[in-house]
Amino acid sequence: MSADMAGDDRRDGRRETGAGAHPILEAKDLVVNFYTYEGVVKALNGVSLTIPHGITFGLVGESGCGKSVFVRSLMGLVQEPGRIDGGELIFYPGPPSGDGPVQGVDLLRQPESYLQRIRGDRISMIFQEPNAALNPIMTVGEQVAESFLFHRVREMSEKIAADLGAGGGRTTGPVKAVLRVLCGISARNPHARVLRVLNRVPVLKRWRRRLLREALSRSAELLGRLGISNPEEVIRRYPHNLSGGMKHRIVIAMALACKPVLLIADEATSNLDVTIQAQILDLLKGLKETEISSVLLITHDLGVVAETCDRVGVMYAGNVCEIANVGELFRNPRHPYTQALLNAVPKMAQTGPLESIEGTVPNLVDPPPGCRFHPRCPNAGEPCREVFPEMREMGVGHRVACYFPVEDIG
């Protein structure tokens, strides 16, 4: 997929979103280090960025630049020897309204119980490798249904109680009345102690089977909306029975089950052939219009960014070096690293050899002082070697961390 697409007419209708839009996520001076035997790996070095509500935000950069560490910090999934050593991650779980500012929550200051409640519900993630995300000994339906059973028990219990009250199902008599009572209790408090006690009575465990049937029904309905034919049969299959493209759709279904306000796609189209990649991207774009509020797309593919994103941040060696609306970034890159990345992408009218970026990515155990790109930068001067540059405005919604930015080409 060519980055040349950024300039075609289809981008005329793309949302241009500057810094004034209401945010759904704000990262402020995020610092993440990994304490290894070789030394401290300085993976994120004061990362700050804002994702506006209602857009697709792309985060791009070379492998190892810190993209996945950033989203794992957001999800509370940084594992040992990693540690979040500073900063804030402010999440705005509600949609913007005219009733005043939406209250943000610093995810780094919340207990694990809070993060468990919002993971898979308000924030969901599509992982890079579907085989690692899918359990080989559980059916597809059981795995999609897990999200409903964890986050939507109240809602499903209310529906089941209403169906029983309307005469639905084959259960009759006293058992039906007891099941209605149990569903009513579950609708008020799914973790009520009385439910745990009564679950030990075999005949009363039938209400849990009803919850599972409802969750499986919702799973099949969701797979159908994602374009999977015969979803009632697919939910009974195991992951090894599915193709690579189908597995990606199942992982997307797991992430979308509870209609999150923020969907994170971490290299969701890597390792796919171009046909399946195009189908997955079209699917994500369609879902963005109907199911999802905002998308954070993690990728190293500038063609994917050009095709799908509204706004983009460029990362290098643990720092964000440029943030802009995607059309502006492709037309007028201001950071030397961004310009070098774009020059290294094959063009449709390519005539000469591709340009490469001189030098190598720095070792983050001992990164260079100042701007981490300065050893490879043709514009580097004395201040670049001493102090990391602050982000500064270079236009509406266009911010660059550089002392000597590329000349504005208009």
C-alpha angles and dihedrals in degrees: 000000000000125000086219086084088079090079102045126106094260089075092062090086095043116121112258105207122184132184093282096072118104109266127233093188134018124187114196122191093326112191122189124175133182115214106213135163089256092054141275112324106212096210100166118026108194099315114193125179140138126222110204120222118264102018141100108248118196123208111196139176144113122303110281096026093118104262096128092040088056095054093043088054088052091051094044091244102124104130133198131319083030122087135180102231102178151349137059136273107199114194122191104205097183128067118255115265141173092253095088136284119332112242114244127214123215102227092198091063097048126099121248090254090063093047090051090055095053099038107095090008113058094006123031133177135210106208124220097243116043093194088062092048097049124075109229094210097051126075120247090248093053091052095049090043092057091077092054092046092051101041108019106044093116093051094046092045090054091051094048092048090050091049091050090049090052092053097259121156132023096275114111141171127016094344090059091050091050091048090053090052092049092049089049091053090047091050089057098040121359090192097052113145093229090062092055090051096046091047087074090068106087097214092050093052087077090090088065089053088053090053090051092050090050091049092049090049090053090047092055091047091052093049089052091054088052090059099258110146120225094011093175088065095040093057088063093056128094123234094255088062092062135082122240093258091048091051089054090053091050091052089049089050091052090052094046098044095103097033099246122210089222123036118191116203110192107197088322093171101041118121091021127119114248095257095055090040090057091048092051092047091049089049092051092048091051092047090049088062096047114019112021132059100203137000130209107200116196113197146135092212111100090190090061089049092050092050101044115017133089097191132016141198122202119213130197126180096336098319134097106233103175139014124185146135105285097244091050092048093054094043098042117016110183104183114078091227093053090049091049091050092052092047089054093057116096112250127213089238095041111158107162134037120297117263117243131203110250119233130016138284109273124252104253092210087069107014120180116266121256115009108012091216096055097097088061099033121107090203098051119136137175098285091052089065095052115035130025108244120247120238111263135183115258096172140331106328091346114121127176133184100212138110093207108031124187112273115269108256093190 
